[in-house]
């Protein structure tokens, strides 16, 4: 993977998405961020780094967990995301939060700077294995914690991706696959053959090769609730999946959004809402003790 081009694409994508990111009324990033902080086992007084902090879904609960005596440092490649995260922290009175624009692929901190490094729904975009995971190990103090969340790739063993409802998988998944070799960087995580997150065994293997110990993998379901298929489409457009919709539109398939929404509307229950089970993978490990 060519990091420079991928970083530039992420920078552009999340800058233009930041204004609507996690603002559509769909509960997704916040509950996952809170669960990740709980899973990471952060404690009072800890110093924690949140890689790809976005608008603060994991950063804010991390700050609450470490308390006034700790610190929660958020980094993101997008200036707009960092601006919103900083404004939110100030609004919540979280003085232990600091934010800065930084490429999460190459964090610039001294060795042993943090008790914990977390990343909620971010690292899966650019990591393919041990080589991309190694930069986070030196940031940790001996025994420090590394914890991430990701949309589950475990269902890819059955030819599915957990983030997409099964009823629309056949409509959308073809656009996740590169049509030409030149498009390999467009959705690098969609290449199942080159994705370290496809099984618990590969996750443990890659983290161990990167130098981590005590690897634990847990898949948990999140019940995503939307009022309509159109809201689901709107929500996906407000996330990193916006790039998928832009690709679809560039290919002249703009009507696909209506087809997706119609299929999802058929799933409405007696309350008039659609509940989509989304499997989320939580991963934690530790830096070796000195």
C-alpha positions as CSV (number, residue, x, y, z in Angstrom):
1,X,0.0,0.0,0.0
2,X,1.3,3.4,-0.9
3,X,1.0,5.4,2.2
4,X,1.3,8.9,0.7
5,X,-1.5,8.6,-1.8
6,X,-3.7,6.8,0.7
7,X,-3.1,9.5,3.3
8,X,-3.9,12.2,0.9
9,X,-7.2,10.5,-0.1
10,X,-8.2,10.0,3.6
11,X,-7.3,13.7,4.3
12,X,-9.6,14.9,1.5
13,X,-12.4,12.4,2.3
14,X,-12.7,13.2,6.0
15,X,-12.3,16.9,5.6
16,X,-15.3,17.0,3.3
17,X,-17.2,14.6,5.5
18,X,-16.4,16.1,8.9
19,X,-19.4,18.5,9.0
20,X,-21.9,15.7,8.8
21,X,-19.9,12.9,10.4
22,X,-21.9,11.2,13.1
23,X,-24.6,13.9,12.8
24,X,-27.5,12.0,11.2
25,X,-29.2,10.8,14.3
26,X,-28.0,7.2,13.9
27,X,-26.3,5.8,17.0
28,X,-23.1,4.1,15.8
29,X,-19.8,5.7,16.5
30,X,-20.6,6.8,20.0
31,X,-21.7,3.4,21.5
32,X,-18.8,1.7,19.8
33,X,-16.3,4.4,21.1
34,X,-17.7,4.0,24.6
35,X,-17.5,0.2,24.4
36,X,-13.9,0.3,23.2
37,X,-12.9,2.5,26.1
38,X,-14.5,0.0,28.5
39,X,-12.8,-2.9,26.7
40,X,-9.4,-1.2,26.8
41,X,-9.6,-1.0,30.6
42,X,-8.5,2.6,30.9
43,X,-8.0,3.8,34.4
44,X,-7.8,7.1,36.4
45,X,-4.5,8.9,35.7
46,X,-3.8,7.1,32.4
47,X,-2.3,8.8,29.4
48,X,-4.1,7.6,26.3
49,X,-3.7,8.3,22.6
50,X,-6.7,8.0,20.3
51,X,-5.6,7.4,16.7
52,X,-8.0,8.7,14.1
53,X,-10.1,10.4,16.8
54,X,-12.7,11.9,14.4
55,X,-15.2,14.1,16.2
56,X,-14.5,12.4,19.6
57,X,-16.6,9.3,19.9
58,X,-13.9,7.4,21.7
59,X,-11.8,10.4,22.8
60,X,-14.5,11.8,25.1
61,X,-15.3,8.6,27.0
62,X,-11.5,8.0,27.2
63,X,-11.1,11.4,28.9
64,X,-13.8,10.6,31.4
65,X,-12.2,7.3,32.2
66,X,-8.7,8.7,32.8
67,X,-10.2,11.7,34.8
68,X,-8.7,15.1,35.5
69,X,-5.4,13.5,36.5
70,X,-4.9,11.8,33.2
71,X,-4.8,12.9,29.6
72,X,-6.5,12.0,26.4
73,X,-4.7,12.9,23.2
74,X,-6.6,12.8,19.9
75,X,-5.0,12.8,16.5
76,X,-6.6,12.8,13.1
77,X,-5.4,13.5,9.6
78,X,-8.3,15.8,9.0
79,X,-8.1,19.4,10.2
80,X,-11.9,19.6,10.3
81,X,-12.3,16.5,12.4
82,X,-9.7,17.9,14.9
83,X,-11.5,21.2,15.0
84,X,-14.8,19.6,15.9
85,X,-13.2,17.3,18.4
86,X,-11.5,20.2,20.1
87,X,-14.7,22.3,20.2
88,X,-16.6,19.3,21.7
89,X,-14.0,18.7,24.4
90,X,-14.2,22.4,25.4
91,X,-18.0,22.3,25.4
92,X,-17.9,19.3,27.7
93,X,-15.3,20.8,30.0
94,X,-12.8,18.1,29.3
95,X,-9.6,20.0,30.0
96,X,-7.6,16.7,30.0
97,X,-8.2,16.5,26.2
98,X,-5.8,17.7,23.6
99,X,-6.1,17.3,19.9
100,X,-3.7,17.8,17.0
101,X,-3.6,17.2,13.2
102,X,-1.4,14.2,12.6
103,X,-1.2,11.2,10.2
104,X,-2.2,8.2,12.2
105,X,0.0,6.0,10.0
106,X,3.1,7.7,11.4
107,X,2.4,9.0,14.9
108,X,5.1,11.5,16.0
109,X,5.5,10.9,19.8
110,X,8.5,9.8,21.9
111,X,8.8,6.2,22.9
112,X,6.9,5.2,26.0
113,X,4.7,8.3,25.9
114,X,1.4,6.5,26.6
115,X,-0.3,4.0,28.9
116,X,-2.7,3.1,26.2
117,X,-3.3,3.6,22.5
118,X,-6.8,3.2,21.2
119,X,-8.4,3.5,17.7
120,X,-12.1,3.3,17.1
121,X,-13.2,2.4,13.5
122,X,-10.0,3.9,12.0
123,X,-7.0,1.6,11.8
124,X,-8.8,-0.9,9.6
125,X,-8.8,1.6,6.7
126,X,-5.0,1.7,6.3
127,X,-3.5,-1.3,8.1
128,X,-2.8,-4.6,6.3
129,X,-0.7,-6.4,9.0
130,X,2.3,-6.3,11.3
131,X,4.3,-3.7,9.3
132,X,1.5,-1.1,9.7
133,X,0.9,-2.0,13.3
134,X,4.5,-1.8,14.5
135,X,4.5,2.0,14.8
136,X,2.1,1.9,17.8
137,X,4.1,-0.4,20.0
138,X,7.0,2.0,20.8
139,X,4.5,4.6,21.9
140,X,3.5,2.4,24.8
141,X,5.0,2.1,28.2
142,X,5.9,-1.5,29.3
143,X,2.7,-3.4,29.7
144,X,0.7,-0.6,28.0
145,X,-2.6,-1.4,26.3
146,X,-3.4,-1.3,22.6
147,X,-7.1,-1.6,21.8
148,X,-9.1,-1.0,18.6
149,X,-12.6,-1.5,17.2
150,X,-13.4,-2.3,13.6
151,X,-16.5,-3.3,11.6
152,X,-16.2,-7.0,11.7
153,X,-14.5,-8.7,8.7
154,X,-15.0,-12.1,10.2
155,X,-18.2,-12.7,8.0
156,X,-16.0,-12.3,4.9
157,X,-15.3,-16.1,5.3
158,X,-18.9,-16.4,4.1
159,X,-18.5,-13.8,1.3
160,X,-20.1,-11.0,3.3
161,X,-19.0,-7.8,5.0
162,X,-20.6,-7.1,8.3
163,X,-21.1,-3.4,7.9
164,X,-23.6,-3.9,5.0
165,X,-27.1,-5.3,5.6
166,X,-27.4,-8.7,3.9
167,X,-30.4,-7.5,1.9
168,X,-28.3,-4.9,0.0
169,X,-25.0,-6.8,0.0
170,X,-25.3,-7.9,-3.6
171,X,-26.0,-4.3,-4.7
172,X,-23.1,-2.6,-3.0
173,X,-20.3,-5.1,-2.5
174,X,-19.3,-5.2,-6.2
175,X,-18.3,-1.6,-5.9
176,X,-16.0,-2.4,-3.1
177,X,-13.9,-4.6,-5.3
178,X,-11.2,-2.9,-7.6
179,X,-12.1,-3.2,-11.3
180,X,-8.5,-2.5,-12.3
181,X,-5.1,-2.9,-10.7
182,X,-4.9,0.9,-10.7
183,X,-7.9,1.0,-8.2
184,X,-6.3,-1.2,-5.6
185,X,-5.8,1.7,-3.3
186,X,-9.4,2.9,-3.5
187,X,-10.7,0.4,-0.9
188,X,-7.6,-1.5,0.3
189,X,-9.5,-3.1,3.2
190,X,-11.9,-4.8,0.8
191,X,-9.2,-7.1,-0.5
192,X,-10.0,-10.1,1.7
193,X,-6.9,-12.0,0.7
194,X,-4.7,-9.1,2.0
195,X,-6.6,-8.2,5.2
196,X,-5.3,-9.1,8.6
197,X,-8.8,-8.7,10.2
198,X,-10.5,-11.6,8.5
199,X,-10.1,-14.1,11.3
200,X,-9.2,-14.2,15.0
201,X,-6.2,-16.3,14.1
202,X,-4.8,-13.8,11.6
203,X,-5.4,-10.9,14.0
204,X,-3.4,-12.7,16.8
205,X,-0.7,-13.6,14.3
206,X,-0.2,-10.1,13.0
207,X,-0.3,-8.4,16.4
208,X,2.2,-11.0,17.8
209,X,4.5,-10.4,14.8
210,X,4.3,-6.7,15.5
211,X,5.5,-7.4,19.0
212,X,2.3,-7.3,21.1
213,X,1.4,-9.9,23.7
214,X,-1.9,-11.1,25.3
215,X,-4.0,-10.6,22.2
216,X,-7.7,-10.9,22.7
217,X,-10.4,-10.7,20.0
218,X,-14.1,-10.3,20.6
219,X,-17.0,-9.9,18.2
220,X,-20.1,-8.2,19.5
221,X,-23.3,-7.2,17.8
222,X,-24.5,-3.6,17.6
223,X,-28.1,-3.1,16.8
224,X,-28.1,-0.2,14.3
225,X,-31.6,1.5,14.2
226,X,-32.8,3.7,11.4
227,X,-36.2,5.2,10.5
228,X,-36.0,4.4,6.8
229,X,-33.8,3.1,4.1
230,X,-33.1,6.7,3.0
231,X,-31.8,7.4,6.5
232,X,-29.4,4.4,6.3
233,X,-28.1,5.8,2.9
234,X,-27.7,9.3,4.4
235,X,-25.9,7.8,7.4
236,X,-23.4,5.9,5.2
237,X,-22.8,9.1,3.2
238,X,-21.8,10.8,6.4
239,X,-19.1,8.2,7.1
240,X,-16.0,6.9,5.3
241,X,-18.5,5.0,3.1
242,X,-19.1,8.4,1.4
243,X,-16.2,7.4,-0.9
244,X,-18.2,4.3,-2.0
245,X,-21.2,6.5,-3.0
246,X,-19.0,8.9,-4.8
247,X,-17.5,6.0,-6.8
248,X,-21.0,4.7,-7.6
249,X,-22.0,8.1,-8.8
250,X,-18.9,8.5,-10.9
251,X,-19.8,5.3,-12.6
252,X,-23.2,6.7,-13.5
253,X,-25.2,4.5,-11.1
254,X,-26.8,7.3,-9.1
255,X,-30.2,5.5,-9.0
256,X,-28.6,2.7,-6.9
257,X,-29.2,4.6,-3.7
258,X,-33.0,4.5,-4.2
259,X,-32.8,0.7,-4.9
260,X,-30.9,0.2,-1.6
261,X,-33.3,2.4,0.4
262,X,-36.3,0.5,-1.1
263,X,-34.9,-2.9,-0.1
264,X,-34.2,-1.7,3.4
265,X,-37.7,-0.2,3.8
266,X,-39.0,-3.7,3.3
267,X,-37.4,-4.6,6.6
268,X,-39.4,-2.2,8.7
269,X,-40.9,-3.7,11.9
270,X,-44.2,-3.0,13.6
271,X,-42.7,0.2,15.1
272,X,-41.9,1.4,11.6
273,X,-38.1,1.3,12.1
274,X,-35.4,-0.9,10.6
275,X,-32.9,-2.7,12.9
276,X,-29.7,-3.8,11.2
277,X,-27.4,-6.1,13.3
278,X,-23.8,-4.9,12.7
279,X,-21.1,-7.1,14.1
280,X,-18.2,-5.1,15.6
281,X,-14.8,-6.6,16.4
282,X,-12.9,-5.4,19.5
283,X,-9.3,-6.2,19.8
284,X,-6.9,-5.6,22.6
285,X,-3.3,-6.5,23.4
286,X,-0.4,-5.3,25.5
287,X,3.1,-4.1,25.1
288,X,5.6,-6.6,26.7
289,X,6.7,-5.9,30.2
290,X,10.3,-4.5,30.4
